[in-house]
């Protein structure tokens, strides 16, 4: 599944604003908006995003 689709599902599931997501996982509040506009994250940023989502789900018990 493409990374942006995964992020969009995560945002809906956790009712998290895109700016909060970007700030917490990559210190970039525009991250989601830039991804929606075609930005391709590098491998390091992609790993940070995936790690954040996995850690958040584990800490939330989901």
C-alpha positions in Angstrom: 0.0 0.0 0.0 1.4 3.4 -0.9 2.8 5.4 2.1 0.3 8.3 1.7 -2.7 6.0 1.7 -1.4 4.4 4.9 -0.9 7.8 6.5 -4.4 9.0 5.5 -5.9 5.9 7.1 -3.8 6.4 10.2 -5.0 10.0 10.4 -8.7 9.0 10.2 -8.3 6.1 12.6 -6.7 8.3 15.3 -8.5 11.5 14.5 -5.1 13.2 14.2 -4.6 16.5 12.3 -2.0 16.3 9.5 0.1 19.1 11.0 0.3 17.2 14.4 1.3 14.0 12.6 4.0 15.7 10.6 5.4 17.6 13.6 5.5 14.5 15.8 7.0 12.1 13.4 9.3 14.2 11.3 9.4 17.7 12.9 7.7 19.0 9.7 4.1 20.2 10.1 3.8 20.5 6.3 4.8 16.9 5.7 1.3 15.5 4.9 0.4 18.4 2.8 3.6 18.1 0.8 3.1 14.4 0.3 -0.5 15.1 -0.9 1.1 17.4 -3.5 3.5 14.8 -4.8 6.5 15.0 -2.5 8.4 11.7 -2.3 10.1 11.2 1.1 13.6 9.8 1.2 14.2 6.4 2.9 15.2 8.0 6.2 12.0 10.0 6.5 9.9 7.0 5.3 11.4 4.9 8.1 10.7 7.6 10.6 7.0 7.8 9.5 6.6 4.1 9.6 8.3 3.9 13.0 6.0 6.6 14.4 2.8 5.0 13.2 3.9 1.6 14.5 5.0 3.0 17.9 1.8 5.1 18.2 -0.4 2.1 17.5 1.4 0.0 20.1 1.2 2.7 22.8 -2.5 3.2 22.0 -3.1 -0.6 22.3 -4.3 -1.0 18.7 
